Amino acid sequence: MERNYQITAPAYVHPHELHWRTAFHEAGHAAAIHIRNQQKQLPPVFFEIQVKRPTLKEQDFFAKVIDGNLIQNLPIAVIESISLLSDECQHSSQRAYEADVVNLLVGPLAEAKYVSIRDGEVFNLELINLSALRHYGGHSDLEKAQQYLEFFITSKLHRDNKLVELLAQAYQFVSNHKNWACILNLAHFILDSQQETISCDEAITIFDRCLSPNQPRWPGKPAFLELH
């Protein structure tokens, strides 16, 4: 899961601001992979976050969630034989691919929410549609989501409807206060840590602390982000 670094919005984005947006984008992916899959009683999956920090001014900050998919490398073998699977197996496959699509969509949605809070704007599903996600590094996420759906749904109309349905689920995840706190804290850890690799266990530890009754405040966290 990788943020697309080609900004399609006409406005210039300062490199430092792009660092923040990238951190929230990848933190969103990671939070959905662990927390949402757990909420849906889906199997845990391994992931890690690779980070490349600029050593020169002209270099970009880069972060990417590695792995984390319930269905790895698109389930071609499963799809070819899906008609032969039992109803229970087909249902399990559908739950897995839908979860993977939602987890892809949470990344650009988390970035969009960060930008809306920063700018004091409204964050709602009417304004943040699928097309708008491309302005928040979501091009590659949407492309991969479409590829997943093409393997399972032959009708384009049904695919489009399903994608809108899964976007709504991703929005609900990001809008949840506790989930947002997890995304926020991991984003700060991505930015503040000097690690090149953030392990799955490290991310889960941050999530567990955020979900505990006495949620800690991340040092240096901007106050305006805490209110949403």
Secondary structure, 3 states (H helix, E strand, C coil): CECCCCCCCCCCCCHHHHHHHHHHHHHHHHHHHHHHHHHCCCCCCCEEEEEECCCCCCCCCEEEEEECCCCCCCCHHHHHCHHHCCHHHHHHHHHHHHHHHHHHHHHHHHHHHHHHHHCCCCCCCCCCCCCHHHHHCCHHHHHHHHHHHHHHCCCHHHHHHHHHHHHHHHHHHHHCHHHHHHHHHHHHHHHHCCCCEECHHHHHHHHHHHHCCCCCCCCCCCHHHHCC
